[in-house]
Amino acid sequence: PRCLLLQFLSYLGACDRLLKQGYEEGQVEEAMEMFQYSEKKAAEFLHLLAQFNDMGFQQNEIKEVLLLCGNQREKALEELVMK
């Protein structure tokens, strides 16, 4: 159906925009799936993931905390520091 095609094209466009921001393809796909294909939420997640990764936190811990905290930066940072 036409509706599915439009959703798919929207998904591809969102992925393309996130990839152009420098995120890895696997991370983009995972983030889009985790946030039910919301480009905004996926972008927030990827930005915070990269930021916390640069601070030296482990990627698997970052993902877990961001999901639990709903991408709330300060709350997630607090949780990561306490681990």
Backbone hydrogen bonds in HBPLUS format (Angstrom, degrees):
<---DONOR---> <-ACCEPTOR-->    atom                        ^
c    i                          cat <-CA-CA->   ^        H-A-AA   ^      H-
h    n   atom  resd res      DA  || num        DHA   H-A  angle D-A-AA Bond
n    s   type  num  typ     dist DA aas  dist angle  dist       angle   num
A0005-LEU N   A0001-PRO O   3.33 MM   4  6.68 156.1  2.39 147.9 154.6     1
A0006-LEU N   A0002-ARG O   2.98 MM   4  6.31 157.0  2.03 153.7 159.6     2
A0007-GLN N   A0003-CYS O   3.00 MM   4  6.28 156.8  2.05 147.9 154.3     3
A0008-PHE N   A0004-LEU O   2.90 MM   4  6.10 157.0  1.95 147.8 154.1     4
A0009-LEU N   A0005-LEU O   2.90 MM   4  6.14 160.9  1.94 151.2 156.2     5
A0010-SER N   A0006-LEU O   2.94 MM   4  6.09 152.6  2.01 144.8 152.5     6
A0011-TYR N   A0007-GLN O   2.92 MM   4  6.15 154.5  1.98 146.2 153.1     7
A0012-LEU N   A0008-PHE O   2.91 MM   4  6.22 160.7  1.95 152.0 156.8     8
A0013-GLY N   A0009-LEU O   2.97 MM   4  6.16 156.5  2.02 144.5 150.9     9
A0014-ALA N   A0010-SER O   2.95 MM   4  6.19 158.6  2.00 148.9 154.6    10
A0015-CYS N   A0011-TYR O   2.92 MM   4  6.17 165.9  1.94 155.2 158.9    11
A0016-ASP N   A0012-LEU O   2.89 MM   4  6.05 159.2  1.94 147.5 153.5    12
A0017-ARG N   A0013-GLY O   2.98 MM   4  6.25 158.6  2.03 149.2 154.3    13
A0018-LEU N   A0014-ALA O   3.02 MM   4  6.31 158.6  2.07 151.6 157.3    14
A0019-LEU N   A0015-CYS O   2.84 MM   4  6.05 157.6  1.89 153.2 159.9    15
A0020-LYS N   A0016-ASP O   2.98 MM   4  6.17 151.3  2.06 146.5 154.0    16
A0021-GLN N   A0018-LEU O   3.06 MM   3  5.14 143.6  2.20  98.2 109.2    17
A0022-GLY N   A0019-LEU O   2.93 MM   3  5.32 159.2  1.98 111.1 116.8    18
A0028-VAL N   A0024-GLU O   2.95 MM   4  6.21 155.6  2.01 155.3 163.0    19
A0029-GLU N   A0025-GLU O   2.97 MM   4  6.22 169.0  1.98 157.5 159.5    20
A0030-GLU N   A0026-GLY O   3.00 MM   4  6.13 162.0  2.04 145.0 150.5    21
A0031-ALA N   A0027-GLN O   2.89 MM   4  5.99 163.9  1.91 148.5 153.1    22
A0032-MET N   A0028-VAL O   2.92 MM   4  6.09 161.2  1.95 152.7 158.0    23
A0033-GLU N   A0029-GLU O   3.06 MM   4  6.25 156.5  2.11 146.7 152.8    24
A0034-MET N   A0030-GLU O   2.89 MM   4  6.12 161.8  1.93 152.0 157.5    25
A0035-PHE N   A0031-ALA O   3.12 MM   4  6.23 147.6  2.23 146.7 153.4    26
A0037-TYR N   A0032-MET O   2.60 MM   5  4.44 160.8  1.63 163.9 156.6    27
A0036-GLN N   A0033-GLU O   3.27 MM   3  5.19 149.3  2.37 116.9 111.4    28
A0038-SER N   A0035-PHE O   2.93 MM   3  5.57 147.5  2.03 121.6 130.5    29
A0042-ALA N   A0038-SER O   2.96 MM   4  6.08 162.6  1.99 154.2 159.9    30
A0043-ALA N   A0039-GLU O   2.84 MM   4  5.92 155.3  1.90 146.9 153.6    31
A0044-GLU N   A0040-LYS O   3.00 MM   4  6.29 156.8  2.05 148.4 154.6    32
A0045-PHE N   A0041-LYS O   2.97 MM   4  6.16 164.1  2.00 149.1 153.4    33
A0046-LEU N   A0042-ALA O   2.90 MM   4  6.12 165.8  1.92 152.4 156.0    34
A0047-HIS N   A0043-ALA O   2.94 MM   4  6.05 158.1  1.99 147.5 153.6    35
A0048-LEU N   A0044-GLU O   2.98 MM   4  6.20 167.3  1.99 153.8 156.9    36
A0049-LEU N   A0045-PHE O   2.80 MM   4  5.94 156.2  1.86 151.6 159.4    37
A0050-ALA N   A0046-LEU O   3.01 MM   4  6.15 162.7  2.04 146.2 149.8    38
A0051-GLN N   A0047-HIS O   2.97 MM   4  6.17 158.6  2.02 146.2 152.8    39
A0052-PHE N   A0048-LEU O   2.85 MM   4  5.99 172.5  1.86 157.0 158.0    40
A0053-ASN N   A0049-LEU O   2.92 MM   4  5.93 147.7  2.02 141.2 151.1    41
A0054-ASP N   A0050-ALA O   2.95 MM   4  6.14 151.8  2.03 145.6 152.3    42
A0055-MET N   A0052-PHE O   3.11 MM   3  4.94 131.2  2.36  90.1 103.7    43
A0057-PHE N   A0052-PHE O   3.24 MM   5  5.88 160.5  2.28 157.1 151.2    44
A0056-GLY N   A0053-ASN O   2.98 MM   3  5.22 156.9  2.03 106.1 113.5    45
A0062-ILE N   A0058-GLN O   2.95 MM   4  6.22 156.9  2.00 154.8 162.4    46
A0063-LYS N   A0059-GLN O   2.99 MM   4  6.22 167.4  2.00 155.1 157.0    47
A0064-GLU N   A0060-ASN O   3.20 MM   4  6.34 165.2  2.23 142.6 146.6    48
A0065-VAL N   A0061-GLU O   2.98 MM   4  6.15 169.7  1.99 154.9 157.4    49
A0066-LEU N   A0062-ILE O   2.85 MM   4  6.00 165.4  1.87 158.7 163.0    50
A0067-LEU N   A0063-LYS O   3.03 MM   4  6.18 158.7  2.07 149.7 155.1    51
A0068-LEU N   A0064-GLU O   3.02 MM   4  6.27 161.6  2.06 148.8 154.2    52
A0069-CYS N   A0065-VAL O   2.84 MM   4  5.95 150.3  1.93 149.4 157.7    53
A0070-GLY N   A0066-LEU O   2.91 MM   4  5.76 107.1  2.45 135.5 149.7    54
A0071-ASN N   A0066-LEU O   2.95 MM   5  4.86 163.0  1.98 141.7 145.7    55
A0070-GLY N   A0067-LEU O   3.37 MM   3  5.18 158.6  2.42  96.6 102.8    56
A0072-GLN N   A0069-CYS O   3.25 MM   3  5.58 148.9  2.35 106.5 115.1    57
A0076-ALA N   A0072-GLN O   2.87 MM   4  5.94 162.3  1.90 161.4 167.4    58
A0077-LEU N   A0073-ARG O   2.85 MM   4  6.03 161.2  1.88 155.7 161.1    59
A0078-GLU N   A0074-GLU O   3.00 MM   4  6.17 158.8  2.04 147.4 153.0    60
A0079-GLU N   A0075-LYS O   3.07 MM   4  6.35 159.9  2.11 147.3 152.1    61
A0080-LEU N   A0076-ALA O   2.92 MM   4  6.19 160.8  1.96 153.5 158.7    62
A0081-VAL N   A0077-LEU O   2.95 MM   4  6.15 160.8  1.99 152.8 157.4    63
A0082-MET N   A0078-GLU O   3.09 MM   4  6.29 147.5  2.20 144.7 153.4    64
A0083-LYS N   A0080-LEU O   3.26 MM   3  5.31 145.4  2.38  98.1 107.7    65
